[in-house]
Each structure stands twice: as structure tokens, then as C-alpha cells.
């Protein structure tokens, strides 16, 4: 009985500590696999244009994130669409394929952004509609999504950081999905 009371007290403390976590998420370094794919694809350099929330979406979707059991995860630069742009620019730059004067312009509209640190199975999703124009002519237009699911602990101190990590990794996964898309490669082919 005492052991159960101690576990309950420890759980209550862990939940109280994690309930007030406020974390800012920023783009991180390039992913080796994505950079190698970009280098091997024989692509022309490109620049990143406007990245914003898709029309008709709730504006809060670009700046807030629920599903973290009372904790908050916010984009470091004010919007999730900006985080997506930064993630793309980091990968292109690392591959030597970012050129701010390029005629090829990649743009994006965030269409989905969510995470759920549910007990049992956590889930997350980031989706965007990407376009590429070359000299003002549309050469690519496609919506892509990155989804994840993972084992999510009952204990918030474990589940919440894991959900934040999984959600943050979705931006790299979405950029990797874009790079893997044959139509994307054709649109930027030399």
C-alpha cells in the first residue's frame, strides 16, 4: 500500500512538472540521407519563396499546437510554415543547392499540423502543398504529408518530450518526402 502511494505521489509530481512545459522548436541541422539524395539527383539550385498557412485553415494551426497534455510547443520564429521553410533551406544549403537568385522558386502552404501525446499511441502529422515556379511558370504543385505514430507512455514526463521530438522530426520527414518525389526531381532537373 505504501509503495502504491509513493508511486502515485511520484506520478502526480511528474505530471505537475510537465504540465507547465513551454518549449520553442527551431529548425536543426541537415539530415545526411536527404543531403546525399539531393546531391545525387543532379538538380539545379533553387530558392525558397513564401511559406505560409494554406487558405481556409484556422490561423492558430500555424502558431499553436495542442495535444501535449497541457504543455505547449511553439515555433521559434512564430509560425510552423516558417519552420518548414527553414528545414527545406537547411537541406538545400547543405547540398549546395540553395541559390537566392535562382529562377526556380519553391513555395509552400501548410495544410496540416497536429500532435497527440495520447496514452498508448501518440500520433503526429505535418502536411503542406508545395509549388515550384521556374521563371514564373508553374512546374510543380503537390500536397505531401508526413505522419508518425509511436508508443506513448502513461507518464507525462516521458510522453510529452517524446511527442515533441516526434513532431519536430516530421518537418525533416516532410522535406525528405519532397526530395524523394520524382515530380519534384523532374521540376528541378538540370
BAPASE-524612 format. One line per field, with one value per atom (N, C-alpha, C, O): residue number from 0; residue in three letters; atom name; x, y negated, z negated. Coordinates in steps of 0.05 Angstrom, whole numbers, padded with zeros to 5 digits, m for minus. Example, Ala and Ser with C-alpha at 12.3 -4.5 7.8 and 13.67 -1.06 7.14 Angstrom:
BEGIN
pos	0,0,0,0,1,1,1,1
code	ALA,ALA,ALA,ALA,SER,SER,SER,SER
site	N,CA,C,O,N,CA,C,O
X	00264,00246,00264,00285,00257,00273,00258,00268
Y	00114,00090,00066,00066,00045,00021,m00001,m00023
Z	m00156,m00156,m00156,m00169,m00142,m00143,m00157,m00161
***
This chain:
BEGIN
pos	0,0,0,0,1,1,1,1,2,2,2,2,3,3,3,3,4,4,4,4,5,5,5,5,6,6,6,6,7,7,7,7,8,8,8,8,9,9,9,9,10,10,10,10,11,11,11,11,12,12,12,12,13,13,13,13,14,14,14,14,15,15,15,15,16,16,16,16,17,17,17,17,18,18,18,18,19,19,19,19,20,20,20,20,21,21,21,21,22,22,22,22,23,23,23,23,24,24,24,24,25,25,25,25,26,26,26,26,27,27,27,27,28,28,28,28,29,29,29,29,30,30,30,30,31,31,31,31,32,32,32,32,33,33,33,33,34,34,34,34,35,35,35,35,36,36,36,36,37,37,37,37,38,38,38,38,39,39,39,39,40,40,40,40,41,41,41,41,42,42,42,42,43,43,43,43,44,44,44,44,45,45,45,45,46,46,46,46,47,47,47,47,48,48,48,48,49,49,49,49,50,50,50,50,51,51,51,51,52,52,52,52,53,53,53,53,54,54,54,54,55,55,55,55,56,56,56,56,57,57,57,57,58,58,58,58,59,59,59,59,60,60,60,60,61,61,61,61,62,62,62,62,63,63,63,63,64,64,64,64,65,65,65,65,66,66,66,66,67,67,67,67,68,68,68,68,69,69,69,69,70,70,70,70,71,71,71,71,72,72,72,72,73,73,73,73,74,74,74,74,75,75,75,75,76,76,76,76,77,77,77,77,78,78,78,78,79,79,79,79,80,80,80,80,81,81,81,81,82,82,82,82,83,83,83,83,84,84,84,84,85,85,85,85,86,86,86,86,87,87,87,87,88,88,88,88,89,89,89,89,90,90,90,90,91,91,91,91,92,92,92,92,93,93,93,93,94,94,94,94,95,95,95,95,96,96,96,96,97,97,97,97,98,98,98,98,99,99,99,99,100,100,100,100,101,101,101,101,102,102,102,102,103,103,103,103,104,104,104,104,105,105,105,105,106,106,106,106,107,107,107,107,108,108,108,108,109,109,109,109,110,110,110,110,111,111,111,111,112,112,112,112,113,113,113,113,114,114,114,114,115,115,115,115,116,116,116,116,117,117,117,117,118,118,118,118,119,119,119,119,120,120,120,120,121,121,121,121,122,122,122,122,123,123,123,123,124,124,124,124,125,125,125,125,126,126,126,126,127,127,127,127,128,128,128,128,129,129,129,129,130,130,130,130,131,131,131,131,132,132,132,132,133,133,133,133,134,134,134,134,135,135,135,135,136,136,136,136,137,137,137,137,138,138,138,138,139,139,139,139,140,140,140,140,141,141,141,141,142,142,142,142,143,143,143,143,144,144,144,144,145,145,145,145,146,146,146,146,147,147,147,147,148,148,148,148,149,149,149,149,150,150,150,150,151,151,151,151,152,152,152,152,153,153,153,153,154,154,154,154,155,155,155,155,156,156,156,156,157,157,157,157,158,158,158,158,159,159,159,159,160,160,160,160,161,161,161,161,162,162,162,162,163,163,163,163,164,164,164,164,165,165,165,165,166,166,166,166,167,167,167,167,168,168,168,168,169,169,169,169,170,170,170,170,171,171,171,171,172,172,172,172,173,173,173,173,174,174,174,174,175,175,175,175,176,176,176,176,177,177,177,177,178,178,178,178,179,179,179,179,180,180,180,180,181,181,181,181,182,182,182,182,183,183,183,183,184,184,184,184,185,185,185,185,186,186,186,186,187,187,187,187,188,188,188,188,189,189,189,189
code	UNK,UNK,UNK,UNK,UNK,UNK,UNK,UNK,UNK,UNK,UNK,UNK,UNK,UNK,UNK,UNK,UNK,UNK,UNK,UNK,UNK,UNK,UNK,UNK,UNK,UNK,UNK,UNK,UNK,UNK,UNK,UNK,UNK,UNK,UNK,UNK,UNK,UNK,UNK,UNK,UNK,UNK,UNK,UNK,UNK,UNK,UNK,UNK,UNK,UNK,UNK,UNK,UNK,UNK,UNK,UNK,UNK,UNK,UNK,UNK,UNK,UNK,UNK,UNK,UNK,UNK,UNK,UNK,UNK,UNK,UNK,UNK,UNK,UNK,UNK,UNK,UNK,UNK,UNK,UNK,UNK,UNK,UNK,UNK,UNK,UNK,UNK,UNK,UNK,UNK,UNK,UNK,UNK,UNK,UNK,UNK,UNK,UNK,UNK,UNK,UNK,UNK,UNK,UNK,UNK,UNK,UNK,UNK,UNK,UNK,UNK,UNK,UNK,UNK,UNK,UNK,UNK,UNK,UNK,UNK,UNK,UNK,UNK,UNK,UNK,UNK,UNK,UNK,UNK,UNK,UNK,UNK,UNK,UNK,UNK,UNK,UNK,UNK,UNK,UNK,UNK,UNK,UNK,UNK,UNK,UNK,UNK,UNK,UNK,UNK,UNK,UNK,UNK,UNK,UNK,UNK,UNK,UNK,UNK,UNK,UNK,UNK,UNK,UNK,UNK,UNK,UNK,UNK,UNK,UNK,UNK,UNK,UNK,UNK,UNK,UNK,UNK,UNK,UNK,UNK,UNK,UNK,UNK,UNK,UNK,UNK,UNK,UNK,UNK,UNK,UNK,UNK,UNK,UNK,UNK,UNK,UNK,UNK,UNK,UNK,UNK,UNK,UNK,UNK,UNK,UNK,UNK,UNK,UNK,UNK,UNK,UNK,UNK,UNK,UNK,UNK,UNK,UNK,UNK,UNK,UNK,UNK,UNK,UNK,UNK,UNK,UNK,UNK,UNK,UNK,UNK,UNK,UNK,UNK,UNK,UNK,UNK,UNK,UNK,UNK,UNK,UNK,UNK,UNK,UNK,UNK,UNK,UNK,UNK,UNK,UNK,UNK,UNK,UNK,UNK,UNK,UNK,UNK,UNK,UNK,UNK,UNK,UNK,UNK,UNK,UNK,UNK,UNK,UNK,UNK,UNK,UNK,UNK,UNK,UNK,UNK,UNK,UNK,UNK,UNK,UNK,UNK,UNK,UNK,UNK,UNK,UNK,UNK,UNK,UNK,UNK,UNK,UNK,UNK,UNK,UNK,UNK,UNK,UNK,UNK,UNK,UNK,UNK,UNK,UNK,UNK,UNK,UNK,UNK,UNK,UNK,UNK,UNK,UNK,UNK,UNK,UNK,UNK,UNK,UNK,UNK,UNK,UNK,UNK,UNK,UNK,UNK,UNK,UNK,UNK,UNK,UNK,UNK,UNK,UNK,UNK,UNK,UNK,UNK,UNK,UNK,UNK,UNK,UNK,UNK,UNK,UNK,UNK,UNK,UNK,UNK,UNK,UNK,UNK,UNK,UNK,UNK,UNK,UNK,UNK,UNK,UNK,UNK,UNK,UNK,UNK,UNK,UNK,UNK,UNK,UNK,UNK,UNK,UNK,UNK,UNK,UNK,UNK,UNK,UNK,UNK,UNK,UNK,UNK,UNK,UNK,UNK,UNK,UNK,UNK,UNK,UNK,UNK,UNK,UNK,UNK,UNK,UNK,UNK,UNK,UNK,UNK,UNK,UNK,UNK,UNK,UNK,UNK,UNK,UNK,UNK,UNK,UNK,UNK,UNK,UNK,UNK,UNK,UNK,UNK,UNK,UNK,UNK,UNK,UNK,UNK,UNK,UNK,UNK,UNK,UNK,UNK,UNK,UNK,UNK,UNK,UNK,UNK,UNK,UNK,UNK,UNK,UNK,UNK,UNK,UNK,UNK,UNK,UNK,UNK,UNK,UNK,UNK,UNK,UNK,UNK,UNK,UNK,UNK,UNK,UNK,UNK,UNK,UNK,UNK,UNK,UNK,UNK,UNK,UNK,UNK,UNK,UNK,UNK,UNK,UNK,UNK,UNK,UNK,UNK,UNK,UNK,UNK,UNK,UNK,UNK,UNK,UNK,UNK,UNK,UNK,UNK,UNK,UNK,UNK,UNK,UNK,UNK,UNK,UNK,UNK,UNK,UNK,UNK,UNK,UNK,UNK,UNK,UNK,UNK,UNK,UNK,UNK,UNK,UNK,UNK,UNK,UNK,UNK,UNK,UNK,UNK,UNK,UNK,UNK,UNK,UNK,UNK,UNK,UNK,UNK,UNK,UNK,UNK,UNK,UNK,UNK,UNK,UNK,UNK,UNK,UNK,UNK,UNK,UNK,UNK,UNK,UNK,UNK,UNK,UNK,UNK,UNK,UNK,UNK,UNK,UNK,UNK,UNK,UNK,UNK,UNK,UNK,UNK,UNK,UNK,UNK,UNK,UNK,UNK,UNK,UNK,UNK,UNK,UNK,UNK,UNK,UNK,UNK,UNK,UNK,UNK,UNK,UNK,UNK,UNK,UNK,UNK,UNK,UNK,UNK,UNK,UNK,UNK,UNK,UNK,UNK,UNK,UNK,UNK,UNK,UNK,UNK,UNK,UNK,UNK,UNK,UNK,UNK,UNK,UNK,UNK,UNK,UNK,UNK,UNK,UNK,UNK,UNK,UNK,UNK,UNK,UNK,UNK,UNK,UNK,UNK,UNK,UNK,UNK,UNK,UNK,UNK,UNK,UNK,UNK,UNK,UNK,UNK,UNK,UNK,UNK,UNK,UNK,UNK,UNK,UNK,UNK,UNK,UNK,UNK,UNK,UNK,UNK,UNK,UNK,UNK,UNK,UNK,UNK,UNK,UNK,UNK,UNK,UNK,UNK,UNK,UNK,UNK,UNK,UNK,UNK,UNK,UNK,UNK,UNK,UNK,UNK,UNK,UNK,UNK,UNK,UNK,UNK,UNK,UNK,UNK,UNK,UNK,UNK,UNK,UNK,UNK,UNK,UNK,UNK,UNK,UNK,UNK,UNK,UNK,UNK,UNK,UNK,UNK,UNK,UNK,UNK,UNK,UNK,UNK,UNK,UNK,UNK,UNK,UNK,UNK,UNK,UNK,UNK,UNK,UNK,UNK,UNK,UNK,UNK,UNK,UNK,UNK,UNK,UNK,UNK,UNK,UNK,UNK,UNK,UNK,UNK,UNK,UNK,UNK,UNK,UNK,UNK,UNK,UNK,UNK,UNK,UNK,UNK,UNK,UNK,UNK,UNK,UNK,UNK,UNK,UNK,UNK,UNK
site	N,CA,C,O,N,CA,C,O,N,CA,C,O,N,CA,C,O,N,CA,C,O,N,CA,C,O,N,CA,C,O,N,CA,C,O,N,CA,C,O,N,CA,C,O,N,CA,C,O,N,CA,C,O,N,CA,C,O,N,CA,C,O,N,CA,C,O,N,CA,C,O,N,CA,C,O,N,CA,C,O,N,CA,C,O,N,CA,C,O,N,CA,C,O,N,CA,C,O,N,CA,C,O,N,CA,C,O,N,CA,C,O,N,CA,C,O,N,CA,C,O,N,CA,C,O,N,CA,C,O,N,CA,C,O,N,CA,C,O,N,CA,C,O,N,CA,C,O,N,CA,C,O,N,CA,C,O,N,CA,C,O,N,CA,C,O,N,CA,C,O,N,CA,C,O,N,CA,C,O,N,CA,C,O,N,CA,C,O,N,CA,C,O,N,CA,C,O,N,CA,C,O,N,CA,C,O,N,CA,C,O,N,CA,C,O,N,CA,C,O,N,CA,C,O,N,CA,C,O,N,CA,C,O,N,CA,C,O,N,CA,C,O,N,CA,C,O,N,CA,C,O,N,CA,C,O,N,CA,C,O,N,CA,C,O,N,CA,C,O,N,CA,C,O,N,CA,C,O,N,CA,C,O,N,CA,C,O,N,CA,C,O,N,CA,C,O,N,CA,C,O,N,CA,C,O,N,CA,C,O,N,CA,C,O,N,CA,C,O,N,CA,C,O,N,CA,C,O,N,CA,C,O,N,CA,C,O,N,CA,C,O,N,CA,C,O,N,CA,C,O,N,CA,C,O,N,CA,C,O,N,CA,C,O,N,CA,C,O,N,CA,C,O,N,CA,C,O,N,CA,C,O,N,CA,C,O,N,CA,C,O,N,CA,C,O,N,CA,C,O,N,CA,C,O,N,CA,C,O,N,CA,C,O,N,CA,C,O,N,CA,C,O,N,CA,C,O,N,CA,C,O,N,CA,C,O,N,CA,C,O,N,CA,C,O,N,CA,C,O,N,CA,C,O,N,CA,C,O,N,CA,C,O,N,CA,C,O,N,CA,C,O,N,CA,C,O,N,CA,C,O,N,CA,C,O,N,CA,C,O,N,CA,C,O,N,CA,C,O,N,CA,C,O,N,CA,C,O,N,CA,C,O,N,CA,C,O,N,CA,C,O,N,CA,C,O,N,CA,C,O,N,CA,C,O,N,CA,C,O,N,CA,C,O,N,CA,C,O,N,CA,C,O,N,CA,C,O,N,CA,C,O,N,CA,C,O,N,CA,C,O,N,CA,C,O,N,CA,C,O,N,CA,C,O,N,CA,C,O,N,CA,C,O,N,CA,C,O,N,CA,C,O,N,CA,C,O,N,CA,C,O,N,CA,C,O,N,CA,C,O,N,CA,C,O,N,CA,C,O,N,CA,C,O,N,CA,C,O,N,CA,C,O,N,CA,C,O,N,CA,C,O,N,CA,C,O,N,CA,C,O,N,CA,C,O,N,CA,C,O,N,CA,C,O,N,CA,C,O,N,CA,C,O,N,CA,C,O,N,CA,C,O,N,CA,C,O,N,CA,C,O,N,CA,C,O,N,CA,C,O,N,CA,C,O,N,CA,C,O,N,CA,C,O,N,CA,C,O,N,CA,C,O,N,CA,C,O,N,CA,C,O,N,CA,C,O,N,CA,C,O,N,CA,C,O,N,CA,C,O,N,CA,C,O,N,CA,C,O,N,CA,C,O,N,CA,C,O,N,CA,C,O,N,CA,C,O,N,CA,C,O,N,CA,C,O,N,CA,C,O,N,CA,C,O,N,CA,C,O,N,CA,C,O,N,CA,C,O,N,CA,C,O,N,CA,C,O,N,CA,C,O,N,CA,C,O,N,CA,C,O,N,CA,C,O,N,CA,C,O,N,CA,C,O
X	00016,00000,00017,00011,00039,00057,00071,00074,00078,00091,00073,00082,00047,00028,00025,00023,00024,00021,00046,00043,00070,00094,00094,00102,00086,00084,00064,00069,00041,00021,00031,00026,00045,00057,00077,00078,00095,00115,00102,00111,00081,00067,00054,00055,00042,00029,00050,00044,00073,00095,00104,00108,00108,00117,00097,00105,00072,00051,00050,00046,00053,00053,00076,00073,00099,00123,00121,00128,00111,00109,00085,00085,00065,00041,00048,00033,00069,00075,00099,00111,00107,00129,00122,00102,00138,00134,00160,00180,00159,00183,00181,00159,00203,00204,00219,00240,00209,00221,00232,00218,00257,00270,00282,00285,00287,00300,00327,00342,00335,00361,00378,00370,00401,00419,00408,00386,00422,00414,00415,00429,00400,00399,00417,00413,00435,00455,00441,00449,00421,00408,00395,00396,00382,00368,00389,00385,00410,00431,00443,00448,00449,00460,00441,00450,00415,00396,00395,00393,00396,00396,00420,00418,00443,00468,00468,00478,00457,00457,00436,00437,00417,00394,00400,00383,00423,00431,00410,00399,00405,00385,00398,00421,00382,00391,00385,00367,00401,00396,00368,00358,00358,00331,00332,00351,00312,00309,00282,00265,00278,00253,00239,00249,00214,00197,00180,00189,00155,00136,00127,00119,00128,00116,00096,00103,00072,00050,00029,00030,00009,m00014,m00031,m00035,m00042,m00060,m00085,m00095,m00097,m00122,m00144,m00146,m00161,m00184,m00177,m00195,m00152,m00144,m00146,m00143,m00150,m00151,m00124,m00104,m00122,m00095,m00080,m00055,m00093,m00079,m00063,m00044,m00070,m00056,m00026,m00009,m00021,00006,00023,00047,00011,00025,00023,00039,00004,m00001,m00002,m00003,m00001,m00002,m00014,m00005,m00036,m00049,m00042,m00027,m00052,m00048,m00024,m00015,m00013,00010,00004,00021,m00020,m00027,m00022,m00013,m00029,m00026,00001,00003,00020,00046,00043,00024,00061,00060,00086,00108,00084,00106,00100,00079,00118,00113,00136,00159,00130,00152,00170,00160,00196,00215,00213,00217,00206,00205,00176,00171,00157,00130,00110,00086,00119,00100,00112,00136,00094,00103,00110,00128,00097,00104,00132,00147,00141,00168,00188,00210,00180,00197,00201,00223,00179,00181,00200,00217,00198,00216,00245,00262,00249,00277,00288,00312,00271,00280,00289,00309,00273,00280,00305,00323,00308,00332,00357,00378,00355,00378,00388,00412,00369,00376,00388,00408,00375,00385,00412,00430,00416,00442,00464,00486,00458,00478,00486,00508,00467,00472,00485,00490,00488,00499,00479,00486,00453,00432,00414,00393,00422,00406,00419,00443,00403,00413,00390,00370,00394,00373,00367,00348,00383,00378,00368,00365,00362,00353,00326,00310,00322,00296,00276,00252,00285,00267,00261,00279,00236,00227,00208,00187,00216,00199,00183,00194,00157,00139,00122,00120,00111,00095,00072,00073,00051,00027,00022,00017,00024,00019,m00011,m00028,m00017,m00044,m00053,m00077,m00033,m00040,m00016,00007,m00022,m00002,m00015,m00032,m00008,m00020,m00003,00013,m00007,00006,m00013,m00029,m00011,m00027,m00010,m00003,m00005,00011,m00008,m00005,m00026,m00046,m00032,m00011,m00045,m00035,m00038,m00060,m00017,m00017,m00003,00019,m00015,m00004,m00005,m00026,00018,00020,00019,00028,00009,00008,00015,00012,00025,00032,00030,00032,00025,00023,00030,00022,00045,00051,00047,00057,00032,00026,00029,00023,00036,00039,00035,00040,00026,00024,00048,00052,00064,00089,00085,00072,00096,00096,00124,00140,00131,00156,00149,00135,00159,00157,00185,00205,00187,00213,00209,00195,00221,00216,00187,00178,00173,00145,00126,00102,00135,00118,00116,00137,00092,00087,00097,00087,00115,00126,00121,00127,00111,00106,00084,00085,00066,00044,00033,00019,00040,00032,00031,00047,00010,00008,00021,00015,00038,00052,00047,00043,00049,00045,00065,00074,00073,00090,00074,00065,00071,00056,00074,00093,00068,00083,00065,00045,00071,00057,00079,00098,00075,00095,00082,00060,00096,00086,00088,00109,00066,00064,00058,00038,00075,00073,00050,00040,00041,00021,00033,00019,00059,00073,00079,00093,00068,00071,00100,00108,00116,00145,00160,00181,00149,00161,00147,00160,00120,00104,00107,00108,00107,00107,00133,00132,00157,00181,00183,00193,00174,00174,00156,00164,00133,00114,00127,00124,00140,00153,00175,00177,00191,00212,00201,00211,00180,00168,00156,00159,00142,00131,00152,00150,00174,00195,00208,00216,00211,00223,00205,00215,00179,00161,00169,00164,00181,00190,00212,00212,00231,00252,00241,00249,00222,00210,00194,00194,00181,00165,00184,00179,00206,00225,00237,00241,00243,00254,00234,00242,00208,00188,00187,00183,00190,00190,00214,00211,00237,00262,00259,00270,00245,00241,00221,00220,00204,00183,00195,00208,00189,00200,00192,00207,00167,00158,00174,00180,00181,00199,00226,00236,00237,00263,00262,00280,00240,00237,00235,00246,00221,00216,00242,00245,00262,00287,00311,00334,00305,00326,00342,00332,00368,00386,00381,00394
Y	00024,00000,m00025,m00044,m00025,m00048,m00051,m00074,m00029,m00030,m00043,m00060,m00036,m00047,m00077,m00093,m00085,m00114,m00129,m00152,m00118,m00131,m00134,m00155,m00113,m00115,m00136,m00151,m00136,m00156,m00184,m00202,m00189,m00215,m00223,m00245,m00204,m00209,m00216,m00234,m00202,m00207,m00234,m00249,m00242,m00268,m00290,m00311,m00287,m00307,m00309,m00330,m00286,m00286,m00299,m00315,m00294,m00307,m00337,m00352,m00345,m00373,m00388,m00410,m00375,m00388,m00391,m00412,m00370,m00371,m00387,m00396,m00392,m00406,m00435,m00448,m00446,m00474,m00477,m00499,m00457,m00459,m00476,m00471,m00496,m00513,m00512,m00522,m00499,m00494,m00508,m00508,m00519,m00531,m00512,m00501,m00507,m00489,m00504,m00521,m00499,m00512,m00491,m00468,m00499,m00480,m00472,m00489,m00448,m00438,m00432,m00439,m00420,m00415,m00397,m00385,m00395,m00379,m00349,m00341,m00334,m00305,m00293,m00298,m00276,m00265,m00251,m00255,m00235,m00220,m00238,m00233,m00259,m00278,m00293,m00297,m00302,m00317,m00299,m00308,m00274,m00256,m00252,m00251,m00249,m00246,m00270,m00268,m00294,m00319,m00320,m00327,m00314,m00315,m00295,m00301,m00272,m00251,m00255,m00242,m00273,m00276,m00294,m00296,m00307,m00324,m00346,m00349,m00361,m00383,m00410,m00414,m00428,m00456,m00470,m00462,m00489,m00504,m00517,m00523,m00521,m00534,m00553,m00552,m00569,m00587,m00580,m00567,m00589,m00586,m00612,m00633,m00612,m00636,m00637,m00631,m00644,m00647,m00620,m00602,m00617,m00594,m00605,m00622,m00596,m00607,m00586,m00564,m00593,m00576,m00575,m00595,m00551,m00548,m00564,m00566,m00574,m00589,m00572,m00548,m00584,m00570,m00554,m00543,m00554,m00539,m00559,m00583,m00547,m00563,m00575,m00561,m00602,m00615,m00603,m00604,m00593,m00582,m00558,m00551,m00544,m00520,m00526,m00509,m00551,m00559,m00569,m00573,m00573,m00585,m00569,m00574,m00552,m00537,m00507,m00498,m00492,m00463,m00452,m00456,m00437,m00425,m00395,m00386,m00380,m00351,m00343,m00320,m00362,m00356,m00356,m00363,m00347,m00344,m00370,m00368,m00393,m00418,m00432,m00456,m00419,m00432,m00445,m00439,m00464,m00477,m00475,m00475,m00472,m00472,m00494,m00493,m00513,m00535,m00537,m00530,m00548,m00552,m00575,m00596,m00571,m00591,m00618,m00639,m00616,m00641,m00649,m00665,m00639,m00650,m00634,m00637,m00616,m00600,m00573,m00571,m00554,m00527,m00528,m00513,m00544,m00546,m00556,m00548,m00575,m00585,m00563,m00561,m00546,m00523,m00504,m00494,m00500,m00483,m00495,m00481,m00521,m00535,m00532,m00525,m00538,m00536,m00508,m00505,m00488,m00460,m00454,m00440,m00464,m00460,m00474,m00463,m00499,m00515,m00502,m00502,m00492,m00479,m00455,m00452,m00439,m00415,m00424,m00413,m00443,m00452,m00465,m00460,m00481,m00494,m00474,m00476,m00454,m00433,m00417,m00407,m00415,m00400,m00418,m00409,m00444,m00462,m00470,m00478,m00468,m00473,m00496,m00500,m00513,m00537,m00561,m00566,m00576,m00600,m00620,m00617,m00641,m00662,m00677,m00693,m00673,m00687,m00667,m00675,m00643,m00622,m00630,m00643,m00622,m00625,m00605,m00609,m00583,m00563,m00570,m00573,m00574,m00582,m00562,m00555,m00551,m00532,m00547,m00562,m00543,m00555,m00534,m00512,m00540,m00521,m00533,m00556,m00517,m00525,m00502,m00480,m00509,m00489,m00481,m00499,m00456,m00447,m00430,m00427,m00420,m00406,m00406,m00406,m00407,m00407,m00399,m00413,m00375,m00365,m00344,m00330,m00342,m00321,m00313,m00329,m00288,m00278,m00259,m00238,m00268,m00251,m00233,m00231,m00220,m00203,m00180,m00171,m00170,m00147,m00123,m00117,m00108,m00084,m00089,m00078,m00104,m00110,m00140,m00152,m00152,m00180,m00182,m00164,m00205,m00209,m00238,m00256,m00242,m00268,m00269,m00249,m00294,m00297,m00326,m00345,m00329,m00354,m00351,m00332,m00369,m00367,m00395,m00415,m00396,m00421,m00417,m00396,m00438,m00439,m00454,m00478,m00441,m00453,m00461,m00446,m00483,m00491,m00499,m00508,m00496,m00505,m00521,m00511,m00545,m00560,m00564,m00567,m00563,m00568,m00591,m00589,m00614,m00638,m00646,m00658,m00641,m00649,m00628,m00631,m00607,m00586,m00563,m00553,m00555,m00533,m00506,m00498,m00493,m00467,m00445,m00421,m00452,m00431,m00441,m00465,m00424,m00431,m00405,m00389,m00400,m00375,m00378,m00392,m00366,m00365,m00339,m00317,m00341,m00318,m00319,m00340,m00296,m00294,m00275,m00256,m00281,m00263,m00256,m00274,m00231,m00221,m00204,m00191,m00204,m00187,m00176,m00189,m00153,m00142,m00128,m00117,m00128,m00117,m00108,m00117,m00091,m00083,m00107,m00119,m00114,m00137,m00129,m00116,m00137,m00129,m00142,m00163,m00129,m00140,m00163,m00183,m00162,m00183,m00207,m00204,m00229,m00253,m00262,m00272,m00258,m00265,m00250,m00259,m00227,m00211,m00217,m00221,m00218,m00220,m00248,m00249,m00269,m00296,m00302,m00311,m00298,m00302,m00285,m00294,m00260,m00242,m00253,m00253,m00263,m00274,m00299,m00303,m00315,m00339,m00331,m00344,m00311,m00302,m00290,m00296,m00274,m00262,m00283,m00281,m00303,m00324,m00340,m00345,m00347,m00362,m00347,m00359,m00321,m00304,m00303,m00297,m00309,m00308,m00329,m00324,m00351,m00371,m00360,m00365,m00347,m00334,m00312,m00309,m00297,m00275,m00286,m00274,m00309,m00321,m00331,m00328,m00344,m00353,m00329,m00330,m00307,m00283,m00272,m00262,m00272,m00262,m00279,m00269,m00305,m00323,m00316,m00314,m00313,m00306,m00280,m00276,m00261,m00234,m00234,m00215,m00255,m00255,m00258,m00278,m00239,m00240,m00266,m00277,m00276,m00300,m00324,m00342,m00325,m00346,m00346,m00366,m00322,m00320,m00328,m00341,m00321,m00329,m00360,m00372,m00372,m00401,m00416,m00439,m00405,m00418,m00406,m00413,m00388,m00374,m00394,m00414,m00390,m00407,m00403,m00416
Z	00000,00000,00000,00014,m00016,m00017,00010,00019,00023,00049,00069,00085,00069,00088,00082,00101,00057,00050,00060,00070,00057,00066,00097,00107,00111,00140,00149,00167,00135,00142,00137,00153,00115,00109,00130,00140,00138,00158,00185,00199,00192,00217,00216,00236,00194,00191,00194,00207,00183,00185,00214,00224,00227,00255,00273,00290,00269,00285,00280,00298,00255,00249,00261,00271,00261,00272,00303,00314,00316,00345,00355,00378,00339,00348,00354,00369,00344,00349,00367,00368,00382,00400,00425,00438,00430,00454,00470,00461,00493,00509,00536,00548,00545,00572,00590,00583,00614,00633,00657,00669,00663,00686,00704,00696,00729,00748,00738,00726,00743,00735,00760,00782,00756,00778,00799,00796,00821,00844,00837,00818,00852,00850,00871,00895,00863,00882,00905,00928,00900,00921,00942,00966,00932,00950,00967,00991,00954,00968,00990,01012,00984,01004,01027,01050,01021,01043,01060,01085,01048,01064,01082,01105,01071,01086,01109,01131,01105,01125,01147,01168,01142,01161,01185,01202,01186,01208,01212,01234,01191,01192,01195,01188,01207,01209,01182,01168,01175,01150,01150,01171,01127,01124,01100,01083,01098,01075,01062,01074,01037,01023,01023,01014,01032,01032,01008,00986,01012,00989,00979,00994,00953,00939,00919,00902,00921,00904,00899,00910,00884,00878,00903,00917,00909,00932,00928,00905,00949,00946,00934,00939,00918,00906,00881,00868,00873,00848,00825,00828,00801,00776,00772,00771,00769,00765,00742,00742,00721,00698,00705,00692,00727,00735,00742,00740,00750,00758,00735,00738,00712,00689,00663,00645,00661,00636,00642,00664,00620,00622,00597,00575,00600,00577,00577,00595,00558,00558,00541,00542,00524,00508,00479,00462,00471,00443,00427,00404,00438,00424,00428,00422,00439,00446,00473,00488,00479,00504,00519,00507,00545,00563,00584,00597,00587,00605,00625,00619,00649,00668,00659,00652,00660,00651,00666,00654,00691,00708,00713,00732,00697,00699,00715,00711,00733,00749,00756,00761,00758,00766,00796,00804,00812,00840,00844,00862,00826,00827,00819,00830,00800,00792,00816,00820,00831,00855,00876,00887,00880,00899,00890,00905,00864,00854,00857,00863,00852,00854,00883,00888,00903,00931,00938,00951,00930,00936,00925,00938,00901,00888,00905,00910,00915,00931,00958,00967,00971,00997,00994,01011,00974,00969,00964,00976,00948,00942,00967,00969,00986,01010,01032,01054,01026,01046,01067,01089,01060,01080,01073,01085,01054,01048,01061,01057,01077,01090,01089,01103,01074,01071,01096,01097,01117,01143,01164,01187,01156,01176,01188,01175,01212,01226,01215,01217,01203,01192,01163,01146,01157,01131,01119,01130,01096,01081,01061,01045,01061,01041,01028,01038,01005,00990,00975,00966,00973,00956,00937,00945,00911,00890,00890,00887,00893,00895,00870,00865,00855,00830,00811,00820,00785,00765,00739,00727,00729,00705,00691,00704,00665,00649,00627,00617,00619,00597,00580,00589,00555,00537,00521,00496,00534,00522,00507,00514,00487,00472,00490,00501,00493,00510,00537,00541,00554,00580,00586,00586,00590,00597,00628,00642,00638,00667,00673,00657,00697,00707,00737,00750,00747,00776,00783,00770,00805,00817,00847,00859,00859,00888,00900,00887,00925,00939,00969,00980,00982,01011,01021,01014,01037,01047,01077,01092,01084,01112,01120,01103,01145,01156,01181,01199,01183,01208,01218,01203,01245,01258,01277,01297,01271,01287,01287,01307,01265,01263,01273,01269,01286,01296,01276,01267,01269,01250,01262,01283,01248,01258,01238,01244,01214,01193,01175,01166,01168,01149,01137,01150,01112,01099,01069,01057,01057,01028,01018,01028,00998,00986,00956,00944,00944,00914,00902,00915,00878,00862,00837,00823,00831,00808,00791,00801,00765,00747,00725,00718,00715,00692,00675,00686,00649,00631,00606,00599,00590,00564,00546,00543,00533,00516,00487,00482,00469,00441,00427,00435,00406,00388,00373,00366,00368,00352,00370,00390,00363,00379,00383,00404,00362,00363,00384,00393,00392,00414,00440,00461,00440,00464,00478,00502,00462,00474,00489,00512,00477,00492,00517,00538,00515,00538,00560,00583,00553,00573,00586,00610,00570,00581,00601,00622,00593,00611,00637,00659,00634,00658,00676,00700,00664,00680,00695,00719,00681,00693,00716,00736,00714,00735,00760,00781,00757,00780,00802,00825,00794,00813,00831,00855,00819,00834,00852,00875,00841,00857,00881,00902,00877,00899,00921,00945,00913,00933,00947,00972,00933,00946,00965,00987,00959,00977,01002,01024,00999,01022,01040,01064,01028,01043,01057,01079,01045,01057,01080,01095,01081,01102,01130,01135,01148,01175,01190,01206,01184,01198,01188,01204,01163,01152,01166,01174,01169,01182,01211,01221,01225,01253,01255,01274,01236,01237,01233,01243,01219,01214,01229,01224,01247,01262,01278,01289,01280,01296,01325,01342
***
